[in-house]
Amino acid sequence: MVGLLLTAVLALAPLPGLPALPDGTEVRIVSPNLRTVYLFWRIEQGALRLKARPIRPPENASIRLIVKTGRSLHIYEGRVRGDDIYLLLDTGIVSLRETFIRVYHLRTSKALDFWRERREGEPRTPRTYPRRP
């Protein structure tokens, strides 16, 4: 009985400081001043669905993770490192990618792979057009 209760508690809050993520939860990665939305996902049927065109934040940039579950709003600090985002929690530093996949068991359907794909094509050089006389 104690084991069942412990399992239920762990299922509701997979990591200390992070909420449960039911269907309909919105997850946004934004700049510290909240003006730029880098990523916007919604959880639908156990999958993380990208809902807006992603913008890659600068390397080593500070970000905020905003999680809206129903009427409650949770805000976390984080940093961009390479192809992942690391959240700063009370218990330490946690990879957002690993948290979504291994802790919440969300199907990502390429929602987390766009940086990797875009990075392979770097460095991108802008197109240059001849000047008109």
Sine and cosine of phi, psi and omega as CSV:
sin_phi,cos_phi,sin_psi,cos_psi,sin_omega,cos_omega
0.00,0.00,-0.66,0.75,0.02,-1.00
-0.91,0.41,-0.62,0.78,0.03,-1.00
-0.89,0.45,-0.63,0.78,0.03,-1.00
-0.91,0.41,-0.66,0.75,0.03,-1.00
-0.90,0.43,-0.68,0.74,0.02,-1.00
-0.90,0.44,-0.64,0.77,0.03,-1.00
-0.90,0.44,-0.66,0.75,0.02,-1.00
-0.90,0.43,-0.65,0.76,0.01,-1.00
-0.91,0.41,-0.68,0.73,0.02,-1.00
-0.92,0.40,-0.52,0.85,0.02,-1.00
-0.95,0.32,-0.51,0.86,-0.01,-1.00
-0.96,0.26,-0.58,0.81,0.00,-1.00
-0.71,-0.71,1.00,0.02,-0.11,-0.99
-0.85,0.52,-0.60,0.80,0.05,-1.00
-0.77,-0.64,0.57,-0.82,0.06,-1.00
-0.86,0.51,0.76,-0.64,0.03,-1.00
1.00,-0.03,-0.13,0.99,0.03,-1.00
-0.91,-0.42,0.67,-0.75,-0.02,-1.00
-0.99,0.16,0.23,-0.97,0.17,-0.99
-0.94,0.34,0.47,-0.88,-0.07,-1.00
-0.86,-0.51,0.99,0.10,0.04,-1.00
-0.97,0.24,0.14,-0.99,0.06,-1.00
-0.85,0.53,0.60,-0.80,-0.02,-1.00
1.00,-0.05,-0.13,0.99,0.02,-1.00
-0.93,0.37,0.70,-0.71,0.06,-1.00
-0.97,-0.23,0.71,-0.70,0.01,-1.00
-0.82,-0.57,0.82,-0.57,-0.01,-1.00
-0.78,-0.62,0.63,-0.78,0.15,-0.99
-0.95,-0.32,0.86,-0.51,-0.08,-1.00
-0.76,-0.65,0.25,-0.97,0.07,-1.00
-0.95,0.30,0.33,-0.94,-0.02,-1.00
-0.86,0.51,-0.48,0.88,0.02,-1.00
-1.00,0.03,0.05,1.00,0.07,-1.00
0.92,0.39,0.25,0.97,-0.02,-1.00
-1.00,0.03,-0.49,0.87,-0.04,-1.00
-0.92,-0.38,0.82,-0.57,0.09,-1.00
-0.99,-0.13,0.93,-0.37,-0.02,-1.00
-0.99,0.16,-0.68,0.74,-0.03,-1.00
-0.64,-0.77,0.56,-0.83,0.06,-1.00
-0.64,-0.77,0.91,-0.42,0.02,-1.00
-0.87,-0.49,0.39,-0.92,0.19,-0.98
-0.75,-0.66,0.63,-0.78,0.02,-1.00
-1.00,0.01,0.86,-0.51,-0.02,-1.00
-0.74,-0.68,0.88,-0.47,0.03,-1.00
0.79,0.61,0.71,0.70,0.05,-1.00
0.97,0.26,0.25,0.97,0.00,-1.00
-0.82,-0.57,0.53,-0.85,0.04,-1.00
-1.00,-0.03,0.93,-0.37,-0.06,-1.00
-0.95,-0.30,0.79,-0.62,0.04,-1.00
-0.97,0.26,0.79,-0.61,-0.09,-1.00
-0.93,-0.37,-0.09,1.00,0.03,-1.00
-0.53,-0.85,0.34,-0.94,0.03,-1.00
-0.91,0.42,0.83,-0.55,-0.06,-1.00
-0.96,0.27,0.51,-0.86,0.10,-0.99
-0.86,-0.51,0.77,-0.64,-0.01,-1.00
-0.98,0.18,0.85,-0.53,0.07,-1.00
-0.96,0.29,0.38,-0.93,0.03,-1.00
-0.89,0.46,0.47,-0.88,0.04,-1.00
-0.86,0.50,0.65,-0.76,-0.01,-1.00
0.90,0.44,0.31,0.95,0.00,-1.00
-0.97,0.23,0.57,-0.82,0.15,-0.99
-0.98,0.22,0.64,-0.77,0.02,-1.00
-0.70,-0.72,0.17,-0.99,0.15,-0.99
-0.81,-0.58,0.69,-0.73,0.09,-1.00
-0.98,-0.19,0.85,-0.53,0.03,-1.00
-0.92,-0.38,0.85,-0.52,0.00,-1.00
-0.90,-0.44,0.87,-0.49,0.01,-1.00
-0.93,-0.36,0.94,-0.34,0.04,-1.00
-0.91,-0.42,0.95,-0.30,-0.05,-1.00
0.90,0.44,-0.87,-0.50,0.02,-1.00
-0.99,-0.14,-0.11,0.99,-0.02,-1.00
-1.00,-0.06,0.54,-0.84,-0.04,-1.00
-0.82,-0.58,0.78,-0.63,0.00,-1.00
-0.86,-0.51,0.75,-0.66,-0.02,-1.00
-0.83,-0.55,0.75,-0.66,-0.02,-1.00
-0.78,-0.63,0.51,-0.86,0.07,-1.00
-1.00,0.00,0.46,-0.89,0.02,-1.00
-0.30,-0.95,0.03,-1.00,0.03,-1.00
-0.64,-0.76,0.51,-0.86,0.07,-1.00
-1.00,-0.04,0.80,-0.60,0.06,-1.00
-0.71,-0.70,0.94,-0.34,0.01,-1.00
0.88,0.47,-0.84,-0.54,-0.03,-1.00
-0.99,-0.14,0.25,0.97,-0.06,-1.00
-0.70,-0.72,0.25,-0.97,0.07,-1.00
-0.89,-0.46,0.73,-0.68,0.00,-1.00
-0.92,-0.38,0.80,-0.59,-0.01,-1.00
-1.00,-0.03,0.61,-0.79,0.05,-1.00
-0.99,-0.17,0.97,-0.23,0.00,-1.00
-0.96,-0.28,0.14,-0.99,0.04,-1.00
-0.88,0.47,-0.53,0.85,-0.05,-1.00
-1.00,0.06,-0.13,0.99,0.01,-1.00
0.64,-0.77,-0.39,-0.92,-0.04,-1.00
-0.98,-0.21,0.73,-0.68,-0.08,-1.00
-0.78,-0.63,0.69,-0.72,0.07,-1.00
-0.97,0.25,0.79,-0.61,0.01,-1.00
-0.92,0.39,-0.65,0.76,0.01,-1.00
-0.87,0.49,-0.76,0.65,-0.01,-1.00
-0.91,0.41,-0.58,0.81,0.01,-1.00
-0.90,0.43,-0.72,0.69,0.01,-1.00
-0.89,0.45,-0.69,0.72,-0.11,-0.99
-0.98,0.18,-0.78,0.63,-0.14,-0.99
-1.00,0.02,-0.55,0.84,-0.05,-1.00
-1.00,-0.01,-0.77,0.64,-0.03,-1.00
-1.00,0.04,-0.19,0.98,0.02,-1.00
0.83,0.57,0.70,0.71,0.02,-1.00
-1.00,0.00,0.66,-0.75,0.15,-0.99
-0.98,0.19,0.78,-0.63,-0.13,-0.99
-1.00,-0.06,-0.40,0.92,0.01,-1.00
0.67,0.74,0.80,0.60,0.04,-1.00
0.93,0.37,0.17,0.99,0.00,-1.00
-0.92,0.39,-0.42,0.91,-0.02,-1.00
-0.96,-0.26,-0.05,1.00,-0.10,-1.00
-0.99,-0.12,-0.04,1.00,-0.10,-0.99
-0.92,0.40,-0.53,0.85,0.01,-1.00
-0.92,0.40,-0.66,0.75,-0.02,-1.00
-0.89,0.46,-0.70,0.72,0.01,-1.00
-0.90,0.44,-0.67,0.74,-0.04,-1.00
-0.94,0.34,-0.55,0.84,-0.04,-1.00
-0.94,0.35,-0.52,0.86,0.00,-1.00
-0.89,0.46,-0.52,0.85,-0.01,-1.00
-0.99,0.12,-0.12,0.99,-0.03,-1.00
-0.96,0.29,0.44,-0.90,-0.02,1.00
-0.99,0.15,0.69,-0.73,0.04,-1.00
-1.00,0.00,0.73,-0.68,0.07,-1.00
-0.95,-0.31,0.72,-0.70,0.00,-1.00
-0.91,0.41,0.49,-0.87,0.06,-1.00
-0.92,0.40,0.65,-0.76,0.07,-1.00
-0.92,-0.39,0.67,-0.74,0.01,-1.00
-0.90,-0.44,0.58,-0.81,0.02,-1.00
-0.91,0.42,0.58,-0.81,0.03,-1.00
-0.96,0.29,0.59,-0.81,0.05,-1.00
-1.00,0.08,0.68,-0.74,-0.01,-1.00
-0.96,0.28,0.00,0.00,0.00,0.00
